[in-house]
């Protein structure tokens, strides 16, 4: 065998590997699907109030992934999926885990009814009707809680793995949702999580926003 041929093949292989490593990662699409029964705190949520929660959810997700080419759609036909649902029937509703992502999964669940109970608890309200915050504030805060939890759970999914449940209280990759910032503040990623995100997520380029007009999702519902 001509050794020059072997060197040429090796050089070609290295070139291909270099091109692959330099090739831009394609846009990531995350579907957010509301499969909840929309009965929250024992009260049926009407269409107008649902729209407040949904819009706040998508706004929070866009904020969480600003700078990355990640698009959020109201569809299960996506690379990664988050289902916003309720605690399984027969289970006791209590303060606790608000999101679930199983190992090697590309789909997660966010429990909106548990989030609502957490929201009331962190602001010291026994119920929505006796709370010092307005109904719209509670709904918007609930949407922020759903969005922050969804962002956290997406980071647990296979292929991403940038959520490691840090001890940072106001971080999206933190290990708790039981705080006011989760519903009424603006959480951020820890430095470690952001470094991992930069390795696995496509970077958004100017003139090519990941999700320019999510309000169209609400119009199409």
C-alpha positions as CSV (number, residue, x, y, z in Angstrom):
1,X,0.0,0.0,0.0
2,X,1.3,3.4,-0.9
3,X,1.8,5.3,2.4
4,X,1.0,8.5,0.6
5,X,-2.5,7.2,-0.1
6,X,-3.0,6.5,3.6
7,X,-1.9,10.0,4.5
8,X,-4.3,11.4,1.9
9,X,-7.2,9.5,3.3
10,X,-6.3,10.6,6.8
11,X,-6.1,14.2,5.7
12,X,-9.5,13.9,4.0
13,X,-11.1,12.4,7.1
14,X,-9.6,15.2,9.3
15,X,-11.0,17.8,6.8
16,X,-14.5,16.3,7.0
17,X,-14.4,16.3,10.8
18,X,-13.2,19.9,10.9
19,X,-16.0,20.9,8.5
20,X,-18.6,19.1,10.7
21,X,-17.4,20.8,13.8
22,X,-17.5,24.2,12.2
23,X,-20.9,23.7,10.5
24,X,-23.6,25.8,12.1
25,X,-26.1,23.9,14.2
26,X,-29.6,24.0,12.8
27,X,-32.4,25.8,14.5
28,X,-33.9,23.9,17.4
29,X,-37.7,23.7,17.6
30,X,-39.5,23.2,20.9
31,X,-43.2,22.4,20.9
32,X,-45.3,23.7,23.9
33,X,-48.6,21.9,24.1
34,X,-51.3,22.8,26.7
35,X,-53.1,19.5,27.4
36,X,-54.4,20.8,30.8
37,X,-58.1,20.6,31.6
38,X,-57.9,24.3,32.4
39,X,-59.5,23.9,35.8
40,X,-57.2,25.8,38.1
41,X,-57.8,26.2,41.8
42,X,-61.2,24.6,41.3
43,X,-62.3,27.3,38.8
44,X,-62.7,26.8,35.1
45,X,-60.4,29.1,33.1
46,X,-62.1,30.8,30.1
47,X,-60.5,31.5,26.7
48,X,-59.5,35.1,27.5
49,X,-57.7,34.0,30.7
50,X,-56.0,31.1,28.9
51,X,-54.6,33.5,26.4
52,X,-52.9,35.5,29.2
53,X,-51.3,32.3,30.6
54,X,-50.2,31.1,27.2
55,X,-48.8,34.4,26.1
56,X,-46.9,34.8,29.3
57,X,-45.5,31.3,28.9
58,X,-44.1,31.9,25.5
59,X,-42.8,35.4,26.4
60,X,-40.9,33.8,29.3
61,X,-39.4,31.0,27.1
62,X,-38.3,33.6,24.5
63,X,-36.5,35.6,27.2
64,X,-34.9,32.4,28.6
65,X,-33.4,31.5,25.3
66,X,-32.6,34.9,24.0
67,X,-29.4,34.8,21.8
68,X,-30.0,31.2,20.8
69,X,-31.8,30.0,17.6
70,X,-34.6,28.2,19.4
71,X,-38.1,28.5,18.1
72,X,-41.2,27.7,20.3
73,X,-44.4,26.5,18.6
74,X,-47.8,25.4,19.7
75,X,-47.4,21.9,18.3
76,X,-46.2,18.5,19.3
77,X,-44.5,18.2,15.9
78,X,-41.1,19.5,17.1
79,X,-37.6,18.3,17.9
80,X,-38.4,18.7,21.6
81,X,-41.8,18.9,23.3
82,X,-43.1,20.2,26.6
83,X,-46.7,19.2,27.6
84,X,-48.4,21.5,30.1
85,X,-50.8,19.2,32.0
86,X,-52.2,18.4,35.4
87,X,-51.3,15.9,38.1
88,X,-52.6,12.5,37.1
89,X,-56.1,11.7,38.3
90,X,-56.0,9.9,41.6
91,X,-52.7,11.6,42.7
92,X,-52.8,13.9,45.6
93,X,-52.3,17.6,44.6
94,X,-49.6,19.0,46.8
95,X,-46.7,21.4,46.8
96,X,-43.7,19.6,45.1
97,X,-42.3,18.7,41.7
98,X,-43.7,20.9,39.0
99,X,-41.8,19.3,36.1
100,X,-40.9,15.8,34.9
101,X,-38.4,14.7,32.3
102,X,-37.5,11.0,32.1
103,X,-34.0,9.9,31.1
104,X,-33.2,9.9,27.4
105,X,-36.5,11.7,26.6
106,X,-37.2,14.5,24.2
107,X,-40.4,15.3,25.9
108,X,-41.3,16.8,29.4
109,X,-44.3,17.5,31.5
110,X,-45.1,20.7,33.4
111,X,-47.8,20.5,36.1
112,X,-49.8,23.7,35.9
113,X,-52.1,22.9,38.8
114,X,-49.1,22.3,41.2
115,X,-47.5,25.5,39.9
116,X,-50.7,27.4,40.7
117,X,-50.6,26.1,44.3
118,X,-46.9,27.0,44.6
119,X,-47.7,30.5,43.2
120,X,-50.4,31.1,45.9
121,X,-48.1,29.7,48.6
122,X,-45.1,31.9,47.9
123,X,-47.2,35.1,48.0
124,X,-49.2,33.9,51.1
125,X,-52.6,33.6,49.5
126,X,-55.2,31.0,50.7
127,X,-57.0,31.3,47.3
128,X,-57.2,33.4,44.2
129,X,-60.3,35.4,45.4
130,X,-58.6,36.4,48.7
131,X,-55.3,37.4,47.2
132,X,-53.9,40.9,47.1
133,X,-52.8,40.4,43.5
134,X,-55.3,40.9,40.7
135,X,-56.6,38.0,38.7
136,X,-54.6,39.1,35.7
137,X,-51.4,39.4,37.8
138,X,-52.0,35.8,39.0
139,X,-52.6,34.5,35.5
140,X,-49.6,36.3,34.1
141,X,-47.4,35.0,37.0
142,X,-48.7,31.5,36.4
143,X,-47.6,31.8,32.8
144,X,-44.2,32.9,33.8
145,X,-44.0,30.0,36.2
146,X,-45.0,27.6,33.4
147,X,-42.4,29.2,31.1
148,X,-39.6,29.1,33.6
149,X,-40.3,25.4,34.5
150,X,-40.6,24.5,30.8
151,X,-37.2,26.1,30.1
152,X,-35.7,24.2,33.0
153,X,-37.1,20.9,31.8
154,X,-36.0,21.4,28.2
155,X,-32.5,21.6,29.6
156,X,-32.9,18.1,31.0
157,X,-33.8,16.5,27.7
158,X,-31.4,14.3,25.7
159,X,-29.2,16.2,23.4
160,X,-29.2,19.3,25.6
161,X,-28.4,18.4,29.2
162,X,-27.6,22.0,30.3
163,X,-29.9,21.8,33.4
164,X,-28.0,20.3,36.3
165,X,-30.3,21.5,39.2
166,X,-27.9,24.0,40.6
167,X,-28.2,25.5,44.1
168,X,-28.7,29.0,42.5
169,X,-32.0,30.3,43.8
170,X,-32.8,32.7,41.0
171,X,-31.4,30.5,38.2
172,X,-33.6,28.7,35.6
173,X,-31.4,25.7,36.1
174,X,-31.8,25.9,39.8
175,X,-33.4,23.1,41.9
176,X,-36.5,25.0,43.2
177,X,-39.5,26.7,41.8
178,X,-40.8,27.7,45.2
179,X,-39.9,31.4,45.2
180,X,-41.4,34.7,44.0
181,X,-38.9,35.1,41.2
182,X,-40.3,32.0,39.5
183,X,-43.6,33.7,39.0
184,X,-43.1,37.4,39.3
185,X,-39.4,38.0,38.6
186,X,-37.0,37.2,35.8
187,X,-34.7,34.2,36.3
188,X,-31.5,33.7,34.5
189,X,-29.2,30.7,33.7
190,X,-26.2,30.0,35.8
191,X,-22.7,30.6,34.2
192,X,-22.2,26.8,34.0
193,X,-25.5,26.3,32.3
194,X,-24.9,29.0,29.8
195,X,-21.5,27.6,28.9
196,X,-23.2,24.2,28.2
197,X,-25.9,25.9,26.2
198,X,-23.3,27.5,24.0
199,X,-22.0,24.1,23.2
200,X,-25.3,22.4,22.2
201,X,-27.6,25.2,21.0
202,X,-27.5,27.1,17.7
203,X,-26.6,30.8,18.1
204,X,-29.2,33.3,16.7
205,X,-27.9,35.5,14.0
206,X,-28.9,39.1,13.4
207,X,-31.8,39.3,10.9
208,X,-32.8,35.7,11.7
209,X,-34.7,35.8,15.0
210,X,-35.6,32.5,16.4
211,X,-39.2,33.4,17.1
212,X,-40.2,36.8,15.8
213,X,-43.9,36.7,16.3
214,X,-45.3,34.1,18.7
215,X,-48.5,36.1,19.0
216,X,-49.6,34.4,15.8
217,X,-49.8,31.2,17.8
218,X,-52.6,32.7,19.9
219,X,-54.5,33.9,16.8
220,X,-54.4,30.4,15.3
221,X,-55.7,28.6,18.4
